[in-house]
Amino acid sequence: MLTKVVVCVHCGGEDVVRNGKTSNGKQRLLCKGCKRNSREERQGPRYSEADKETILRAYMERPSMRGIGRIFGVSRPTLIDWLKKRP
Ligand SMILES: [Zn+2]
C-alpha cells in the first residue's frame, strides 16, 4: 500500500499531523515545522469551475499568489496551472 506523503502548503515540510476537520468536512492539518494549519491537499482537481472562476477573479483583483493561497487554500502550482489554461 502506498503511503501518501502530505506536505505543508506553507513551508513544504513533511512533519504534518491531522488536526481535526474544517467546518466543511475537510481534513485539517497542522504543520509541526511552521505551526500553521492547512487543509489536506488532494491529487487532481478538487475545485468546481465556479470556484475556479471566483479564485481567478480574486487573483486578477490582487495578484498575490501567497494571499490567494491563504484565502482559498489553493496551491501555487494549481493556480499557475489555471492561469496558463485561462483563455
Ligand atoms: Zn509548515
PDB file of the backbone (N, CA, C, O) and the ligand in Angstrom, with CONECT records:
HET     ZN  A 101       1
ATOM      1  N   MET A   1       0.831  -1.201   0.000  1.00  0.00           N
ATOM      2  CA  MET A   1       0.000   0.000   0.000  1.00  0.00           C
ATOM      3  C   MET A   1       0.869   1.256   0.000  1.00  0.00           C
ATOM      4  O   MET A   1       1.850   1.364   0.736  1.00  0.00           O
ATOM      5  N   LEU A   2       0.482   2.176  -0.831  1.00  0.00           N
ATOM      6  CA  LEU A   2       1.254   3.399  -0.927  1.00  0.00           C
ATOM      7  C   LEU A   2       0.869   4.368   0.193  1.00  0.00           C
ATOM      8  O   LEU A   2      -0.305   4.541   0.519  1.00  0.00           O
ATOM      9  N   THR A   3       1.862   4.969   0.746  1.00  0.00           N
ATOM     10  CA  THR A   3       1.604   5.977   1.762  1.00  0.00           C
ATOM     11  C   THR A   3       1.679   7.338   1.102  1.00  0.00           C
ATOM     12  O   THR A   3       2.693   7.713   0.513  1.00  0.00           O
ATOM     13  N   LYS A   4       0.602   8.054   1.214  1.00  0.00           N
ATOM     14  CA  LYS A   4       0.587   9.383   0.619  1.00  0.00           C
ATOM     15  C   LYS A   4       1.339  10.347   1.523  1.00  0.00           C
ATOM     16  O   LYS A   4       1.039  10.476   2.710  1.00  0.00           O
ATOM     17  N   VAL A   5       2.301  11.007   0.948  1.00  0.00           N
ATOM     18  CA  VAL A   5       3.052  11.978   1.725  1.00  0.00           C
ATOM     19  C   VAL A   5       2.320  13.312   1.683  1.00  0.00           C
ATOM     20  O   VAL A   5       2.070  13.881   0.621  1.00  0.00           O
ATOM     21  N   VAL A   6       1.995  13.777   2.850  1.00  0.00           N
ATOM     22  CA  VAL A   6       1.310  15.064   2.940  1.00  0.00           C
ATOM     23  C   VAL A   6       2.343  16.114   3.309  1.00  0.00           C
ATOM     24  O   VAL A   6       3.056  15.978   4.303  1.00  0.00           O
ATOM     25  N   VAL A   7       2.414  17.141   2.516  1.00  0.00           N
ATOM     26  CA  VAL A   7       3.358  18.209   2.823  1.00  0.00           C
ATOM     27  C   VAL A   7       2.626  19.492   3.162  1.00  0.00           C
ATOM     28  O   VAL A   7       1.516  19.749   2.696  1.00  0.00           O
ATOM     29  N   CYS A   8       3.275  20.274   3.977  1.00  0.00           N
ATOM     30  CA  CYS A   8       2.716  21.551   4.383  1.00  0.00           C
ATOM     31  C   CYS A   8       2.671  22.502   3.189  1.00  0.00           C
ATOM     32  O   CYS A   8       3.663  22.650   2.475  1.00  0.00           O
ATOM     33  N   VAL A   9       1.525  23.146   2.969  1.00  0.00           N
ATOM     34  CA  VAL A   9       1.416  24.077   1.848  1.00  0.00           C
ATOM     35  C   VAL A   9       2.186  25.367   2.098  1.00  0.00           C
ATOM     36  O   VAL A   9       2.477  26.122   1.171  1.00  0.00           O
ATOM     37  N   HIS A  10       2.511  25.608   3.370  1.00  0.00           N
ATOM     38  CA  HIS A  10       3.192  26.859   3.704  1.00  0.00           C
ATOM     39  C   HIS A  10       4.700  26.745   3.601  1.00  0.00           C
ATOM     40  O   HIS A  10       5.358  27.607   3.019  1.00  0.00           O
ATOM     41  N   CYS A  11       5.255  25.661   4.176  1.00  0.00           N
ATOM     42  CA  CYS A  11       6.714  25.556   4.193  1.00  0.00           C
ATOM     43  C   CYS A  11       7.227  24.316   3.465  1.00  0.00           C
ATOM     44  O   CYS A  11       8.436  24.143   3.315  1.00  0.00           O
ATOM     45  N   GLY A  12       6.311  23.447   3.010  1.00  0.00           N
ATOM     46  CA  GLY A  12       6.725  22.254   2.288  1.00  0.00           C
ATOM     47  C   GLY A  12       7.241  21.142   3.184  1.00  0.00           C
ATOM     48  O   GLY A  12       7.708  20.111   2.698  1.00  0.00           O
ATOM     49  N   GLY A  13       7.158  21.351   4.502  1.00  0.00           N
ATOM     50  CA  GLY A  13       7.625  20.344   5.444  1.00  0.00           C
ATOM     51  C   GLY A  13       6.732  19.111   5.459  1.00  0.00           C
ATOM     52  O   GLY A  13       5.540  19.187   5.161  1.00  0.00           O
ATOM     53  N   GLU A  14       7.321  17.983   5.806  1.00  0.00           N
ATOM     54  CA  GLU A  14       6.551  16.741   5.818  1.00  0.00           C
ATOM     55  C   GLU A  14       6.093  16.341   7.208  1.00  0.00           C
ATOM     56  O   GLU A  14       5.420  15.323   7.371  1.00  0.00           O
ATOM     57  N   ASP A  15       6.443  17.112   8.188  1.00  0.00           N
ATOM     58  CA  ASP A  15       6.057  16.776   9.555  1.00  0.00           C
ATOM     59  C   ASP A  15       4.682  17.377   9.855  1.00  0.00           C
ATOM     60  O   ASP A  15       4.538  18.347  10.600  1.00  0.00           O
ATOM     61  N   VAL A  16       3.685  16.751   9.237  1.00  0.00           N
ATOM     62  CA  VAL A  16       2.323  17.278   9.293  1.00  0.00           C
ATOM     63  C   VAL A  16       1.422  16.274  10.019  1.00  0.00           C
ATOM     64  O   VAL A  16       1.452  15.078   9.729  1.00  0.00           O
ATOM     65  N   VAL A  17       0.637  16.764  10.944  1.00  0.00           N
ATOM     66  CA  VAL A  17      -0.270  15.884  11.672  1.00  0.00           C
ATOM     67  C   VAL A  17      -1.720  16.298  11.425  1.00  0.00           C
ATOM     68  O   VAL A  17      -2.017  17.458  11.138  1.00  0.00           O
ATOM     69  N   ARG A  18      -2.614  15.310  11.547  1.00  0.00           N
ATOM     70  CA  ARG A  18      -4.031  15.608  11.379  1.00  0.00           C
ATOM     71  C   ARG A  18      -4.517  16.399  12.589  1.00  0.00           C
ATOM     72  O   ARG A  18      -4.143  16.118  13.727  1.00  0.00           O
ATOM     73  N   ASN A  19      -5.342  17.373  12.323  1.00  0.00           N
ATOM     74  CA  ASN A  19      -5.767  18.263  13.388  1.00  0.00           C
ATOM     75  C   ASN A  19      -7.260  18.571  13.265  1.00  0.00           C
ATOM     76  O   ASN A  19      -7.674  19.728  13.189  1.00  0.00           O
ATOM     77  N   GLY A  20      -8.044  17.511  13.247  1.00  0.00           N
ATOM     78  CA  GLY A  20      -9.499  17.684  13.188  1.00  0.00           C
ATOM     79  C   GLY A  20      -9.990  18.011  11.783  1.00  0.00           C
ATOM     80  O   GLY A  20      -9.271  17.874  10.794  1.00  0.00           O
ATOM     81  N   LYS A  21     -11.232  18.444  11.739  1.00  0.00           N
ATOM     82  CA  LYS A  21     -11.852  18.739  10.451  1.00  0.00           C
ATOM     83  C   LYS A  21     -12.242  20.200  10.372  1.00  0.00           C
ATOM     84  O   LYS A  21     -12.499  20.848  11.386  1.00  0.00           O
ATOM     85  N   THR A  22     -12.281  20.705   9.156  1.00  0.00           N
ATOM     86  CA  THR A  22     -12.752  22.075   8.964  1.00  0.00           C
ATOM     87  C   THR A  22     -14.279  22.070   9.006  1.00  0.00           C
ATOM     88  O   THR A  22     -14.905  21.010   9.039  1.00  0.00           O
ATOM     89  N   SER A  23     -14.863  23.250   9.003  1.00  0.00           N
ATOM     90  CA  SER A  23     -16.322  23.351   9.098  1.00  0.00           C
ATOM     91  C   SER A  23     -17.023  22.691   7.918  1.00  0.00           C
ATOM     92  O   SER A  23     -18.170  22.261   8.036  1.00  0.00           O
ATOM     93  N   ASN A  24     -16.334  22.610   6.777  1.00  0.00           N
ATOM     94  CA  ASN A  24     -16.975  21.945   5.642  1.00  0.00           C
ATOM     95  C   ASN A  24     -16.499  20.505   5.442  1.00  0.00           C
ATOM     96  O   ASN A  24     -16.596  19.946   4.350  1.00  0.00           O
ATOM     97  N   GLY A  25     -15.993  19.933   6.503  1.00  0.00           N
ATOM     98  CA  GLY A  25     -15.700  18.497   6.495  1.00  0.00           C
ATOM     99  C   GLY A  25     -14.365  18.078   5.920  1.00  0.00           C
ATOM    100  O   GLY A  25     -14.090  16.885   5.787  1.00  0.00           O
ATOM    101  N   LYS A  26     -13.526  19.056   5.576  1.00  0.00           N
ATOM    102  CA  LYS A  26     -12.216  18.700   5.039  1.00  0.00           C
ATOM    103  C   LYS A  26     -11.228  18.428   6.173  1.00  0.00           C
ATOM    104  O   LYS A  26     -11.314  18.996   7.261  1.00  0.00           O
ATOM    105  N   GLN A  27     -10.314  17.558   5.875  1.00  0.00           N
ATOM    106  CA  GLN A  27      -9.286  17.238   6.861  1.00  0.00           C
ATOM    107  C   GLN A  27      -8.402  18.460   7.094  1.00  0.00           C
ATOM    108  O   GLN A  27      -7.914  19.086   6.152  1.00  0.00           O
ATOM    109  N   ARG A  28      -8.211  18.777   8.354  1.00  0.00           N
ATOM    110  CA  ARG A  28      -7.330  19.886   8.657  1.00  0.00           C
ATOM    111  C   ARG A  28      -6.004  19.348   9.152  1.00  0.00           C
ATOM    112  O   ARG A  28      -5.954  18.358   9.882  1.00  0.00           O
ATOM    113  N   LEU A  29      -4.948  19.998   8.754  1.00  0.00           N
ATOM    114  CA  LEU A  29      -3.622  19.520   9.096  1.00  0.00           C
ATOM    115  C   LEU A  29      -2.838  20.602   9.810  1.00  0.00           C
ATOM    116  O   LEU A  29      -2.961  21.794   9.526  1.00  0.00           O
ATOM    117  N   LEU A  30      -2.040  20.146  10.732  1.00  0.00           N
ATOM    118  CA  LEU A  30      -1.175  21.094  11.433  1.00  0.00           C
ATOM    119  C   LEU A  30       0.273  20.737  11.143  1.00  0.00           C
ATOM    120  O   LEU A  30       0.698  19.596  11.324  1.00  0.00           O
ATOM    121  N   CYS A  31       1.014  21.726  10.692  1.00  0.00           N
ATOM    122  CA  CYS A  31       2.417  21.511  10.400  1.00  0.00           C
ATOM    123  C   CYS A  31       3.225  21.746  11.680  1.00  0.00           C
ATOM    124  O   CYS A  31       3.096  22.783  12.330  1.00  0.00           O
ATOM    125  N   LYS A  32       4.046  20.776  12.019  1.00  0.00           N
ATOM    126  CA  LYS A  32       4.874  20.930  13.212  1.00  0.00           C
ATOM    127  C   LYS A  32       6.066  21.828  12.946  1.00  0.00           C
ATOM    128  O   LYS A  32       6.669  22.383  13.865  1.00  0.00           O
ATOM    129  N   GLY A  33       6.394  21.959  11.659  1.00  0.00           N
ATOM    130  CA  GLY A  33       7.527  22.796  11.285  1.00  0.00           C
ATOM    131  C   GLY A  33       7.235  24.268  11.483  1.00  0.00           C
ATOM    132  O   GLY A  33       7.987  24.973  12.157  1.00  0.00           O
ATOM    133  N   CYS A  34       6.130  24.740  10.890  1.00  0.00           N
ATOM    134  CA  CYS A  34       5.843  26.175  10.952  1.00  0.00           C
ATOM    135  C   CYS A  34       4.626  26.482  11.820  1.00  0.00           C
ATOM    136  O   CYS A  34       4.228  27.638  11.965  1.00  0.00           O
ATOM    137  N   LYS A  35       4.036  25.423  12.400  1.00  0.00           N
ATOM    138  CA  LYS A  35       2.895  25.574  13.324  1.00  0.00           C
ATOM    139  C   LYS A  35       1.677  26.221  12.686  1.00  0.00           C
ATOM    140  O   LYS A  35       0.895  26.898  13.355  1.00  0.00           O
ATOM    141  N   ARG A  36       1.526  26.006  11.397  1.00  0.00           N
ATOM    142  CA  ARG A  36       0.372  26.587  10.728  1.00  0.00           C
ATOM    143  C   ARG A  36      -0.569  25.489  10.282  1.00  0.00           C
ATOM    144  O   ARG A  36      -0.170  24.354  10.020  1.00  0.00           O
ATOM    145  N   ASN A  37      -1.822  25.865  10.207  1.00  0.00           N
ATOM    146  CA  ASN A  37      -2.835  24.918   9.756  1.00  0.00           C
ATOM    147  C   ASN A  37      -2.970  24.972   8.247  1.00  0.00           C
ATOM    148  O   ASN A  37      -2.797  26.022   7.629  1.00  0.00           O
ATOM    149  N   SER A  38      -3.277  23.835   7.671  1.00  0.00           N
ATOM    150  CA  SER A  38      -3.607  23.820   6.256  1.00  0.00           C
ATOM    151  C   SER A  38      -4.640  22.734   6.021  1.00  0.00           C
ATOM    152  O   SER A  38      -4.891  21.897   6.888  1.00  0.00           O
ATOM    153  N   ARG A  39      -5.229  22.759   4.853  1.00  0.00           N
ATOM    154  CA  ARG A  39      -6.168  21.709   4.506  1.00  0.00           C
ATOM    155  C   ARG A  39      -5.440  20.657   3.698  1.00  0.00           C
ATOM    156  O   ARG A  39      -4.427  20.930   3.053  1.00  0.00           O
ATOM    157  N   GLU A  40      -5.964  19.478   3.743  1.00  0.00           N
ATOM    158  CA  GLU A  40      -5.316  18.396   3.028  1.00  0.00           C
ATOM    159  C   GLU A  40      -5.302  18.671   1.529  1.00  0.00           C
ATOM    160  O   GLU A  40      -6.313  19.047   0.936  1.00  0.00           O
ATOM    161  N   GLU A  41      -4.147  18.476   0.941  1.00  0.00           N
ATOM    162  CA  GLU A  41      -4.018  18.641  -0.491  1.00  0.00           C
ATOM    163  C   GLU A  41      -4.331  17.309  -1.153  1.00  0.00           C
ATOM    164  O   GLU A  41      -3.727  16.284  -0.836  1.00  0.00           O
ATOM    165  N   ARG A  42      -5.255  17.339  -2.047  1.00  0.00           N
ATOM    166  CA  ARG A  42      -5.598  16.108  -2.747  1.00  0.00           C
ATOM    167  C   ARG A  42      -5.035  16.146  -4.164  1.00  0.00           C
ATOM    168  O   ARG A  42      -4.788  17.207  -4.737  1.00  0.00           O
ATOM    169  N   GLN A  43      -4.848  14.968  -4.693  1.00  0.00           N
ATOM    170  CA  GLN A  43      -4.393  14.869  -6.070  1.00  0.00           C
ATOM    171  C   GLN A  43      -5.548  15.201  -6.998  1.00  0.00           C
ATOM    172  O   GLN A  43      -6.702  14.871  -6.722  1.00  0.00           O
ATOM    173  N   GLY A  44      -5.221  15.855  -8.097  1.00  0.00           N
ATOM    174  CA  GLY A  44      -6.225  16.112  -9.109  1.00  0.00           C
ATOM    175  C   GLY A  44      -7.116  17.284  -8.759  1.00  0.00           C
ATOM    176  O   GLY A  44      -6.998  17.874  -7.685  1.00  0.00           O
ATOM    177  N   PRO A  45      -8.000  17.613  -9.668  1.00  0.00           N
ATOM    178  CA  PRO A  45      -8.835  18.787  -9.454  1.00  0.00           C
ATOM    179  C   PRO A  45      -9.857  18.555  -8.338  1.00  0.00           C
ATOM    180  O   PRO A  45     -10.489  17.502  -8.256  1.00  0.00           O
ATOM    181  N   ARG A  46      -9.992  19.532  -7.515  1.00  0.00           N
ATOM    182  CA  ARG A  46     -10.985  19.426  -6.463  1.00  0.00           C
ATOM    183  C   ARG A  46     -11.765  20.728  -6.330  1.00  0.00           C
ATOM    184  O   ARG A  46     -12.452  20.966  -5.337  1.00  0.00           O
ATOM    185  N   TYR A  47     -11.643  21.555  -7.346  1.00  0.00           N
ATOM    186  CA  TYR A  47     -12.406  22.797  -7.345  1.00  0.00           C
ATOM    187  C   TYR A  47     -13.403  22.749  -8.487  1.00  0.00           C
ATOM    188  O   TYR A  47     -13.091  22.250  -9.569  1.00  0.00           O
ATOM    189  N   SER A  48     -14.566  23.250  -8.257  1.00  0.00           N
ATOM    190  CA  SER A  48     -15.550  23.323  -9.324  1.00  0.00           C
ATOM    191  C   SER A  48     -15.167  24.488 -10.231  1.00  0.00           C
ATOM    192  O   SER A  48     -14.354  25.335  -9.861  1.00  0.00           O
ATOM    193  N   GLU A  49     -15.755  24.520 -11.409  1.00  0.00           N
ATOM    194  CA  GLU A  49     -15.487  25.614 -12.341  1.00  0.00           C
ATOM    195  C   GLU A  49     -15.845  26.955 -11.714  1.00  0.00           C
ATOM    196  O   GLU A  49     -15.153  27.952 -11.922  1.00  0.00           O
ATOM    197  N   ALA A  50     -16.929  26.973 -10.945  1.00  0.00           N
ATOM    198  CA  ALA A  50     -17.361  28.216 -10.301  1.00  0.00           C
ATOM    199  C   ALA A  50     -16.334  28.674  -9.265  1.00  0.00           C
ATOM    200  O   ALA A  50     -16.026  29.862  -9.165  1.00  0.00           O
ATOM    201  N   ASP A  51     -15.812  27.727  -8.504  1.00  0.00           N
ATOM    202  CA  ASP A  51     -14.779  28.047  -7.508  1.00  0.00           C
ATOM    203  C   ASP A  51     -13.555  28.632  -8.198  1.00  0.00           C
ATOM    204  O   ASP A  51     -12.979  29.635  -7.777  1.00  0.00           O
ATOM    205  N   LYS A  52     -13.190  27.950  -9.283  1.00  0.00           N
ATOM    206  CA  LYS A  52     -12.014  28.342 -10.037  1.00  0.00           C
ATOM    207  C   LYS A  52     -12.159  29.769 -10.543  1.00  0.00           C
ATOM    208  O   LYS A  52     -11.232  30.575 -10.458  1.00  0.00           O
ATOM    209  N   GLU A  53     -13.331  30.061 -11.067  1.00  0.00           N
ATOM    210  CA  GLU A  53     -13.611  31.397 -11.597  1.00  0.00           C
ATOM    211  C   GLU A  53     -13.498  32.446 -10.494  1.00  0.00           C
ATOM    212  O   GLU A  53     -12.914  33.512 -10.689  1.00  0.00           O
ATOM    213  N   THR A  54     -14.061  32.127  -9.345  1.00  0.00           N
ATOM    214  CA  THR A  54     -14.013  33.040  -8.197  1.00  0.00           C
ATOM    215  C   THR A  54     -12.569  33.302  -7.782  1.00  0.00           C
ATOM    216  O   THR A  54     -12.178  34.442  -7.531  1.00  0.00           O
ATOM    217  N   ILE A  55     -11.800  32.248  -7.717  1.00  0.00           N
ATOM    218  CA  ILE A  55     -10.411  32.356  -7.277  1.00  0.00           C
ATOM    219  C   ILE A  55      -9.584  33.139  -8.297  1.00  0.00           C
ATOM    220  O   ILE A  55      -8.781  33.996  -7.929  1.00  0.00           O
ATOM    221  N   LEU A  56      -9.789  32.838  -9.574  1.00  0.00           N
ATOM    222  CA  LEU A  56      -9.037  33.546 -10.613  1.00  0.00           C
ATOM    223  C   LEU A  56      -9.404  35.020 -10.646  1.00  0.00           C
ATOM    224  O   LEU A  56      -8.551  35.879 -10.871  1.00  0.00           O
ATOM    225  N   ARG A  57     -10.682  35.304 -10.421  1.00  0.00           N
ATOM    226  CA  ARG A  57     -11.122  36.695 -10.400  1.00  0.00           C
ATOM    227  C   ARG A  57     -10.467  37.439  -9.226  1.00  0.00           C
ATOM    228  O   ARG A  57     -10.025  38.580  -9.356  1.00  0.00           O
ATOM    229  N   ALA A  58     -10.423  36.766  -8.102  1.00  0.00           N
ATOM    230  CA  ALA A  58      -9.774  37.349  -6.927  1.00  0.00           C
ATOM    231  C   ALA A  58      -8.300  37.609  -7.217  1.00  0.00           C
ATOM    232  O   ALA A  58      -7.732  38.607  -6.774  1.00  0.00           O
ATOM    233  N   TYR A  59      -7.704  36.710  -7.954  1.00  0.00           N
ATOM    234  CA  TYR A  59      -6.289  36.861  -8.299  1.00  0.00           C
ATOM    235  C   TYR A  59      -6.069  38.058  -9.220  1.00  0.00           C
ATOM    236  O   TYR A  59      -5.066  38.761  -9.103  1.00  0.00           O
ATOM    237  N   MET A  60      -7.015  38.287 -10.140  1.00  0.00           N
ATOM    238  CA  MET A  60      -6.923  39.431 -11.053  1.00  0.00           C
ATOM    239  C   MET A  60      -7.030  40.752 -10.272  1.00  0.00           C
ATOM    240  O   MET A  60      -6.397  41.751 -10.613  1.00  0.00           O
ATOM    241  N   GLU A  61      -7.841  40.721  -9.230  1.00  0.00           N
ATOM    242  CA  GLU A  61      -8.012  41.906  -8.392  1.00  0.00           C
ATOM    243  C   GLU A  61      -6.722  42.225  -7.635  1.00  0.00           C
ATOM    244  O   GLU A  61      -6.248  43.361  -7.590  1.00  0.00           O
ATOM    245  N   ARG A  62      -6.195  41.180  -7.058  1.00  0.00           N
ATOM    246  CA  ARG A  62      -4.991  41.369  -6.248  1.00  0.00           C
ATOM    247  C   ARG A  62      -4.040  40.213  -6.536  1.00  0.00           C
ATOM    248  O   ARG A  62      -4.130  39.158  -5.907  1.00  0.00           O
ATOM    249  N   PRO A  63      -3.131  40.410  -7.487  1.00  0.00           N
ATOM    250  CA  PRO A  63      -2.292  39.295  -7.920  1.00  0.00           C
ATOM    251  C   PRO A  63      -1.221  38.896  -6.899  1.00  0.00           C
ATOM    252  O   PRO A  63      -0.032  39.162  -7.078  1.00  0.00           O
ATOM    253  N   SER A  64      -1.673  38.264  -5.849  1.00  0.00           N
ATOM    254  CA  SER A  64      -0.750  37.754  -4.859  1.00  0.00           C
ATOM    255  C   SER A  64      -1.023  36.267  -4.666  1.00  0.00           C
ATOM    256  O   SER A  64      -2.025  35.880  -4.065  1.00  0.00           O
ATOM    257  N   MET A  65      -0.134  35.457  -5.174  1.00  0.00           N
ATOM    258  CA  MET A  65      -0.345  34.010  -5.074  1.00  0.00           C
ATOM    259  C   MET A  65      -0.352  33.550  -3.627  1.00  0.00           C
ATOM    260  O   MET A  65      -1.085  32.637  -3.246  1.00  0.00           O
ATOM    261  N   ARG A  66       0.474  34.199  -2.840  1.00  0.00           N
ATOM    262  CA  ARG A  66       0.544  33.843  -1.432  1.00  0.00           C
ATOM    263  C   ARG A  66      -0.793  34.153  -0.738  1.00  0.00           C
ATOM    264  O   ARG A  66      -1.310  33.363   0.051  1.00  0.00           O
ATOM    265  N   GLY A  67      -1.324  35.335  -1.067  1.00  0.00           N
ATOM    266  CA  GLY A  67      -2.595  35.757  -0.484  1.00  0.00           C
ATOM    267  C   GLY A  67      -3.741  34.864  -0.921  1.00  0.00           C
ATOM    268  O   GLY A  67      -4.559  34.437  -0.106  1.00  0.00           O
ATOM    269  N   ILE A  68      -3.789  34.589  -2.211  1.00  0.00           N
ATOM    270  CA  ILE A  68      -4.849  33.745  -2.746  1.00  0.00           C
ATOM    271  C   ILE A  68      -4.751  32.343  -2.139  1.00  0.00           C
ATOM    272  O   ILE A  68      -5.755  31.727  -1.783  1.00  0.00           O
ATOM    273  N   GLY A  69      -3.536  31.871  -2.034  1.00  0.00           N
ATOM    274  CA  GLY A  69      -3.324  30.547  -1.436  1.00  0.00           C
ATOM    275  C   GLY A  69      -3.823  30.491  -0.008  1.00  0.00           C
ATOM    276  O   GLY A  69      -4.380  29.489   0.439  1.00  0.00           O
ATOM    277  N   ARG A  70      -3.609  31.594   0.700  1.00  0.00           N
ATOM    278  CA  ARG A  70      -4.010  31.628   2.096  1.00  0.00           C
ATOM    279  C   ARG A  70      -5.529  31.717   2.230  1.00  0.00           C
ATOM    280  O   ARG A  70      -6.128  31.079   3.096  1.00  0.00           O
ATOM    281  N   ILE A  71      -6.136  32.515   1.362  1.00  0.00           N
ATOM    282  CA  ILE A  71      -7.584  32.704   1.452  1.00  0.00           C
ATOM    283  C   ILE A  71      -8.339  31.453   0.996  1.00  0.00           C
ATOM    284  O   ILE A  71      -9.266  31.001   1.669  1.00  0.00           O
ATOM    285  N   PHE A  72      -7.938  30.901  -0.145  1.00  0.00           N
ATOM    286  CA  PHE A  72      -8.713  29.816  -0.722  1.00  0.00           C
ATOM    287  C   PHE A  72      -8.107  28.431  -0.513  1.00  0.00           C
ATOM    288  O   PHE A  72      -8.738  27.422  -0.826  1.00  0.00           O
ATOM    289  N   GLY A  73      -6.912  28.381   0.003  1.00  0.00           N
ATOM    290  CA  GLY A  73      -6.282  27.083   0.216  1.00  0.00           C
ATOM    291  C   GLY A  73      -5.849  26.403  -1.075  1.00  0.00           C
ATOM    292  O   GLY A  73      -5.668  25.186  -1.122  1.00  0.00           O
ATOM    293  N   VAL A  74      -5.689  27.199  -2.113  1.00  0.00           N
ATOM    294  CA  VAL A  74      -5.255  26.645  -3.393  1.00  0.00           C
ATOM    295  C   VAL A  74      -3.731  26.719  -3.477  1.00  0.00           C
ATOM    296  O   VAL A  74      -3.126  27.728  -3.115  1.00  0.00           O
ATOM    297  N   SER A  75      -3.127  25.643  -3.956  1.00  0.00           N
ATOM    298  CA  SER A  75      -1.669  25.628  -4.005  1.00  0.00           C
ATOM    299  C   SER A  75      -1.168  26.459  -5.178  1.00  0.00           C
ATOM    300  O   SER A  75      -1.881  26.675  -6.159  1.00  0.00           O
ATOM    301  N   ARG A  76       0.041  26.908  -5.059  1.00  0.00           N
ATOM    302  CA  ARG A  76       0.621  27.759  -6.091  1.00  0.00           C
ATOM    303  C   ARG A  76       0.712  27.041  -7.451  1.00  0.00           C
ATOM    304  O   ARG A  76       0.356  27.629  -8.472  1.00  0.00           O
ATOM    305  N   PRO A  77       1.178  25.792  -7.480  1.00  0.00           N
ATOM    306  CA  PRO A  77       1.207  25.103  -8.784  1.00  0.00           C
ATOM    307  C   PRO A  77      -0.173  24.987  -9.430  1.00  0.00           C
ATOM    308  O   PRO A  77      -0.308  25.089 -10.650  1.00  0.00           O
ATOM    309  N   THR A  78      -1.197  24.772  -8.597  1.00  0.00           N
ATOM    310  CA  THR A  78      -2.559  24.677  -9.128  1.00  0.00           C
ATOM    311  C   THR A  78      -2.973  26.003  -9.738  1.00  0.00           C
ATOM    312  O   THR A  78      -3.543  26.051 -10.829  1.00  0.00           O
ATOM    313  N   LEU A  79      -2.684  27.061  -9.032  1.00  0.00           N
ATOM    314  CA  LEU A  79      -3.035  28.398  -9.504  1.00  0.00           C
ATOM    315  C   LEU A  79      -2.300  28.735 -10.804  1.00  0.00           C
ATOM    316  O   LEU A  79      -2.891  29.282 -11.735  1.00  0.00           O
ATOM    317  N   ILE A  80      -1.023  28.407 -10.857  1.00  0.00           N
ATOM    318  CA  ILE A  80      -0.222  28.658 -12.058  1.00  0.00           C
ATOM    319  C   ILE A  80      -0.807  27.891 -13.240  1.00  0.00           C
ATOM    320  O   ILE A  80      -0.893  28.395 -14.359  1.00  0.00           O
ATOM    321  N   ASP A  81      -1.204  26.664 -12.952  1.00  0.00           N
ATOM    322  CA  ASP A  81      -1.802  25.807 -13.964  1.00  0.00           C
ATOM    323  C   ASP A  81      -3.088  26.438 -14.521  1.00  0.00           C
ATOM    324  O   ASP A  81      -3.308  26.469 -15.732  1.00  0.00           O
ATOM    325  N   TRP A  82      -3.910  26.930 -13.626  1.00  0.00           N
ATOM    326  CA  TRP A  82      -5.171  27.571 -14.038  1.00  0.00           C
ATOM    327  C   TRP A  82      -4.904  28.800 -14.878  1.00  0.00           C
ATOM    328  O   TRP A  82      -5.567  29.034 -15.889  1.00  0.00           O
ATOM    329  N   LEU A  83      -3.918  29.590 -14.450  1.00  0.00           N
ATOM    330  CA  LEU A  83      -3.615  30.817 -15.178  1.00  0.00           C
ATOM    331  C   LEU A  83      -3.132  30.522 -16.590  1.00  0.00           C
ATOM    332  O   LEU A  83      -3.428  31.261 -17.530  1.00  0.00           O
ATOM    333  N   LYS A  84      -2.387  29.435 -16.725  1.00  0.00           N
ATOM    334  CA  LYS A  84      -1.885  29.038 -18.047  1.00  0.00           C
ATOM    335  C   LYS A  84      -3.028  28.614 -18.953  1.00  0.00           C
ATOM    336  O   LYS A  84      -3.041  28.902 -20.150  1.00  0.00           O
ATOM    337  N   LYS A  85      -3.996  27.915 -18.342  1.00  0.00           N
ATOM    338  CA  LYS A  85      -5.101  27.372 -19.142  1.00  0.00           C
ATOM    339  C   LYS A  85      -6.199  28.384 -19.386  1.00  0.00           C
ATOM    340  O   LYS A  85      -7.120  28.147 -20.167  1.00  0.00           O
ATOM    341  N   ARG A  86      -6.090  29.511 -18.712  1.00  0.00           N
ATOM    342  CA  ARG A  86      -7.126  30.531 -18.841  1.00  0.00           C
ATOM    343  C   ARG A  86      -7.130  31.076 -20.262  1.00  0.00           C
ATOM    344  O   ARG A  86      -6.071  31.422 -20.786  1.00  0.00           O
ATOM    345  N   PRO A  87      -8.302  31.162 -20.901  1.00  0.00           N
ATOM    346  CA  PRO A  87      -8.355  31.634 -22.285  1.00  0.00           C
ATOM    347  C   PRO A  87      -8.036  33.130 -22.415  1.00  0.00           C
ATOM    348  O   PRO A  87      -8.042  33.669 -23.522  1.00  0.00           O
TER     349      PRO A  87
HETATM  350 ZN    ZN A 101       4.764  24.203   7.501  1.00  0.00          ZN2+
END
